[in-house]
Amino acid sequence: MKNFLSPNVNNFQPYNPKGDPNNHLGDESLIRMNANESPYPVPKAVLDKAFKSIQDTPLNFYPDTDSTELRRAIGAYLHFPMEQILVGNGSDEMIDVLIKTFVAAGDAVVSHDPTFSMYRIFTEIIGGKYYGVASSNGEDFAINIQGLIDKAKEVRAKAVFLCTPNNPTGLTISKEEVLQVLEETQGMVVIDEAYREFSDQNFLSFIGKSHPNLILLRTFSKAHGLAGVRGGYLLGSPEAVSYMQQVKPPYNLNVFTQKLLSAYLEYIQTAEGRALTRKRIREIRRERNLLYCGLKRIKECEPVPGSGNFISFRIRSPQDKTNPRTDSGVFEESLDEKLRNKGFLIKKFRYQQTPYYRISMGTPEENQRIIQELQTLFSRSK
């Protein structure tokens, strides 16, 4: 069977959304803090309206291939032309469609490293060449904008991806830096705003005649708590969106997703919906800061001050000159396993050969429990 594979798929590294295959995501007893999901349920008012709408919809027919009702609802919510909006199954599908539209086999795509893996994966699947630009000093997560620009020029990148706040680090890219990339590179510039609501950033005003090559990616999976619905969208110039509309698969968004997201957008523009959404985002941001401070108090942990709905950190090694007395090396490669045994799922990733861990925000009670568990684990390792 392997002989039948496309050469582009034969050797590429796939994205594993479940992380460690031993994480047992189906185990309801485990607290999921590994996928940057929201800990809050969908409001009942949204579900009631969506289910009523679905009951009145003939499901024996295909859904609206253009998702007209949903695009109109997004446009009304953002005060943005619906003709410049494309929707799909999460922002993942939007990344796929964008790359298929503007990147050919042999073309280059550039981003910063580390970042969301799907930029690389979709590029490699179509036979493109992906370049991840590491931080300038190679020792931290600082996004190397000048290095990224230089690489984009060198390889004549057809697309540059900027993730801000960045996954998995939570670090942001300033408006001045985004403008620098737009002004000094050719090709499409894509800003992934999946975690925008947890920061003070908003690049919507950048879309205009002066930047026809700019695309924004957004999702309902994070701050809006609708990861199970799989809804995402992109915003861009009329010309760019029209080309991607031609590449997008027909009927890509099912009736349930279209109806539920439309109901949700209507709800969050009510006084009740606005208040609830703001409260939840405010609480997640507060809990993120509390988790960061809690990790800072554990001398074996070195957290990254991020702006997403998660915190990433590394375990100081026993040879770390900044913390020479620690015995934390025992956890460098196995902290996720030890926490899983205590009932928590967290994400493990690598950067410059160093293992890092990422914890998504849970409820305040869950966040407090995982900090207490970490404190206990490290106190016992001494």
BELQUITA-V800621 format. One record per residue. N is the residue number from 1. OMEGA is omega as a letter, one per 40 degrees, with the letter a starting at -180 (* if undefined). Layout:
n=N omega=OMEGA
n=N omega=OMEGA
//
This chain:
n=1 omega=a
n=2 omega=i
n=3 omega=a
n=4 omega=a
n=5 omega=i
n=6 omega=i
n=7 omega=a
n=8 omega=a
n=9 omega=a
n=10 omega=a
n=11 omega=a
n=12 omega=a
n=13 omega=a
n=14 omega=i
n=15 omega=i
n=16 omega=a
n=17 omega=a
n=18 omega=a
n=19 omega=i
n=20 omega=a
n=21 omega=i
n=22 omega=a
n=23 omega=i
n=24 omega=a
n=25 omega=a
n=26 omega=a
n=27 omega=a
n=28 omega=a
n=29 omega=a
n=30 omega=i
n=31 omega=a
n=32 omega=i
n=33 omega=a
n=34 omega=a
n=35 omega=i
n=36 omega=i
n=37 omega=i
n=38 omega=i
n=39 omega=a
n=40 omega=a
n=41 omega=i
n=42 omega=i
n=43 omega=a
n=44 omega=a
n=45 omega=i
n=46 omega=a
n=47 omega=a
n=48 omega=a
n=49 omega=a
n=50 omega=a
n=51 omega=i
n=52 omega=a
n=53 omega=i
n=54 omega=i
n=55 omega=a
n=56 omega=a
n=57 omega=i
n=58 omega=a
n=59 omega=i
n=60 omega=i
n=61 omega=i
n=62 omega=i
n=63 omega=i
n=64 omega=a
n=65 omega=a
n=66 omega=a
n=67 omega=a
n=68 omega=a
n=69 omega=a
n=70 omega=i
n=71 omega=i
n=72 omega=i
n=73 omega=i
n=74 omega=i
n=75 omega=i
n=76 omega=a
n=77 omega=a
n=78 omega=a
n=79 omega=a
n=80 omega=a
n=81 omega=a
n=82 omega=i
n=83 omega=a
n=84 omega=a
n=85 omega=i
n=86 omega=a
n=87 omega=a
n=88 omega=a
n=89 omega=a
n=90 omega=i
n=91 omega=i
n=92 omega=a
n=93 omega=i
n=94 omega=i
n=95 omega=i
n=96 omega=a
n=97 omega=a
n=98 omega=a
n=99 omega=i
n=100 omega=a
n=101 omega=a
n=102 omega=a
n=103 omega=i
n=104 omega=i
n=105 omega=a
n=106 omega=i
n=107 omega=a
n=108 omega=i
n=109 omega=a
n=110 omega=i
n=111 omega=i
n=112 omega=a
n=113 omega=e
n=114 omega=i
n=115 omega=a
n=116 omega=a
n=117 omega=a
n=118 omega=i
n=119 omega=i
n=120 omega=a
n=121 omega=a
n=122 omega=i
n=123 omega=a
n=124 omega=i
n=125 omega=a
n=126 omega=i
n=127 omega=i
n=128 omega=i
n=129 omega=a
n=130 omega=i
n=131 omega=i
n=132 omega=a
n=133 omega=a
n=134 omega=i
n=135 omega=a
n=136 omega=a
n=137 omega=i
n=138 omega=a
n=139 omega=i
n=140 omega=a
n=141 omega=a
n=142 omega=a
n=143 omega=a
n=144 omega=a
n=145 omega=a
n=146 omega=i
n=147 omega=i
n=148 omega=i
n=149 omega=a
n=150 omega=i
n=151 omega=i
n=152 omega=i
n=153 omega=a
n=154 omega=a
n=155 omega=a
n=156 omega=a
n=157 omega=i
n=158 omega=i
n=159 omega=i
n=160 omega=i
n=161 omega=i
n=162 omega=a
n=163 omega=a
n=164 omega=e
n=165 omega=a
n=166 omega=i
n=167 omega=f
n=168 omega=a
n=169 omega=a
n=170 omega=a
n=171 omega=a
n=172 omega=i
n=173 omega=a
n=174 omega=i
n=175 omega=i
n=176 omega=i
n=177 omega=i
n=178 omega=i
n=179 omega=i
n=180 omega=i
n=181 omega=i
n=182 omega=a
n=183 omega=a
n=184 omega=i
n=185 omega=i
n=186 omega=i
n=187 omega=a
n=188 omega=i
n=189 omega=a
n=190 omega=i
n=191 omega=i
n=192 omega=a
n=193 omega=a
n=194 omega=a
n=195 omega=a
n=196 omega=a
n=197 omega=a
n=198 omega=i
n=199 omega=i
n=200 omega=a
n=201 omega=i
n=202 omega=a
n=203 omega=a
n=204 omega=a
n=205 omega=a
n=206 omega=a
n=207 omega=a
n=208 omega=a
n=209 omega=a
n=210 omega=a
n=211 omega=a
n=212 omega=a
n=213 omega=a
n=214 omega=i
n=215 omega=i
n=216 omega=i
n=217 omega=i
n=218 omega=a
n=219 omega=i
n=220 omega=a
n=221 omega=a
n=222 omega=a
n=223 omega=a
n=224 omega=i
n=225 omega=a
n=226 omega=a
n=227 omega=a
n=228 omega=a
n=229 omega=a
n=230 omega=i
n=231 omega=i
n=232 omega=a
n=233 omega=i
n=234 omega=a
n=235 omega=a
n=236 omega=i
n=237 omega=a
n=238 omega=a
n=239 omega=a
n=240 omega=a
n=241 omega=i
n=242 omega=i
n=243 omega=a
n=244 omega=i
n=245 omega=i
n=246 omega=a
n=247 omega=a
n=248 omega=i
n=249 omega=i
n=250 omega=i
n=251 omega=a
n=252 omega=a
n=253 omega=a
n=254 omega=a
n=255 omega=a
n=256 omega=a
n=257 omega=a
n=258 omega=a
n=259 omega=a
n=260 omega=a
n=261 omega=i
n=262 omega=i
n=263 omega=a
n=264 omega=a
n=265 omega=i
n=266 omega=a
n=267 omega=a
n=268 omega=i
n=269 omega=i
n=270 omega=i
n=271 omega=i
n=272 omega=a
n=273 omega=i
n=274 omega=a
n=275 omega=a
n=276 omega=a
n=277 omega=i
n=278 omega=i
n=279 omega=a
n=280 omega=i
n=281 omega=i
n=282 omega=a
n=283 omega=i
n=284 omega=i
n=285 omega=i
n=286 omega=a
n=287 omega=i
n=288 omega=a
n=289 omega=i
n=290 omega=i
n=291 omega=i
n=292 omega=a
n=293 omega=i
n=294 omega=i
n=295 omega=i
n=296 omega=a
n=297 omega=i
n=298 omega=a
n=299 omega=i
n=300 omega=a
n=301 omega=i
n=302 omega=a
n=303 omega=i
n=304 omega=i
n=305 omega=a
n=306 omega=a
n=307 omega=i
n=308 omega=i
n=309 omega=a
n=310 omega=i
n=311 omega=i
n=312 omega=a
n=313 omega=i
n=314 omega=i
n=315 omega=i
n=316 omega=i
n=317 omega=i
n=318 omega=a
n=319 omega=a
n=320 omega=a
n=321 omega=a
n=322 omega=a
n=323 omega=a
n=324 omega=a
n=325 omega=a
n=326 omega=i
n=327 omega=a
n=328 omega=a
n=329 omega=i
n=330 omega=a
n=331 omega=a
n=332 omega=a
n=333 omega=a
n=334 omega=a
n=335 omega=i
n=336 omega=i
n=337 omega=a
n=338 omega=i
n=339 omega=i
n=340 omega=i
n=341 omega=i
n=342 omega=i
n=343 omega=a
n=344 omega=i
n=345 omega=i
n=346 omega=a
n=347 omega=i
n=348 omega=i
n=349 omega=a
n=350 omega=i
n=351 omega=a
n=352 omega=i
n=353 omega=a
n=354 omega=i
n=355 omega=i
n=356 omega=i
n=357 omega=a
n=358 omega=i
n=359 omega=i
n=360 omega=i
n=361 omega=i
n=362 omega=i
n=363 omega=i
n=364 omega=i
n=365 omega=i
n=366 omega=i
n=367 omega=i
n=368 omega=a
n=369 omega=a
n=370 omega=i
n=371 omega=i
n=372 omega=i
n=373 omega=i
n=374 omega=i
n=375 omega=i
n=376 omega=a
n=377 omega=a
n=378 omega=i
n=379 omega=i
n=380 omega=a
n=381 omega=a
n=382 omega=*
//
